[in-house]
Amino acid sequence: MAVPIEHGLVLVALLWAIGLVGLLSRKNTLFMLMSMEIMLNAGALAFILAGSLWQQADGQVIYILILSIAAAEVGLGLALLIRLRQHISDLDIDKLNEMKG
Amino acid sequence: MSGLTLFYVSGSVAVLASLLVVTNKNAVHALLYLVVSLLALAMCFYLLGAPFAAALQIIVYAGAIMVLFVFAVMIFNINQTDIDRESQWLTWQSWVGPTLLVMILLAEIVFVILSHQNWSTNSLSMAQIELVDARAVGILLFGPYLLAVEIASFLLLAGLVGGYHLAKELPKQTDKQQGNQ
């Protein structure tokens, strides 16, 4: 069994690009948060690939740190979105520029 | 079926599911596709010789973080008007610019990755993938990376306190005025 490292890296780049397109073109903040999850996962896959390439556990350690970052980010982001939904009825990112203080 | 085929199949599933997440109008459907994408990536992790990371991906990511998303969507109370508004926002004009620019960047990085000749001749290439088990990860995590673990715990604490503070119900305006009097 052999996974060529360059194919894994191409998969990482593809997933990251999909996440970036979603982040740039969606207006709904919930979908933007989901796109950021996809991008974080692509980064995690890159670390696992590197850890597997050098037969070291460091990649998986960094993966666990990425996991905790994602958990904190999702918790805070969803709390902000719940507050946003209370103030304005939808989750439109364009309405955030009207926030004053 | 060899491990290589499994890797390509699960990678394709991850890419397709991510595409469906990004282009979906319904938030609940997009969320379920995101879970599929995460599970496919867990399969990739397992095939790359990281079963501990694969288990964590399923338990923590697809299990805990996505459940958080599902509960938030339930609180948002997504209905047909939201889906209609979403399809109003999703015009092809809004996709063209970002997609073109990101495709250029993607083509560049894929070209750079594939034109690097030393990957396969490297003695460290993935001729045979060996397992890096949870024991090695644990020893490393609570040895050289102990400070990072502590910082991650502070980060999670900050996320907890911030999430509680932001999502708790606002005091009623009348109560505030009564308090001032």
Interface residues (C-beta under 8 A of the other chain):
Chain A: M1 A2 V3 P4 I5 E6 H7 G8 L9 V10 L11 A13 L14 L15 A17 I18 G19 L20 V21 G22 L24 S25 R26 K27 N28 L30 F31 M34 S35 E37 I38 N41 A44 L45 I48 L49 G51 S52 L53 W54 Q55 Q56 A57 D58 G59 Q60 V61 Y63 I64 L65 L67 S68 I69 A70 A71 A72 E73 V74 G75 L76 L78 A79 L80 L81 I82 R83 R85 Q86 D90 L91 D92
Chain B: S2 G3 L4 F7 Y8 G11 A14 V15 S18 L19 V21 V22 A27 A30 L31 L34 S37 L38 L41 C44 F45 L47 L48 G49 A50 F52 A53 L56 Q57 V60 Y61 A64 I65 L68 F69 A72 V73 I75 F76 D82 R85 E86 W89 L90 S94 W95 G97 P98 T99 V102 M103 L105 L106 I109 V110 I113 L114 H116 W119 S120 L124 S125 M126 A127 Q128 I129 E130 V132 A136 V137 I139 L140 L141 Y145 A148 A152 L155 L156 A158 G159 L160 G162 G163 Y164 H165 L166 A167 L170
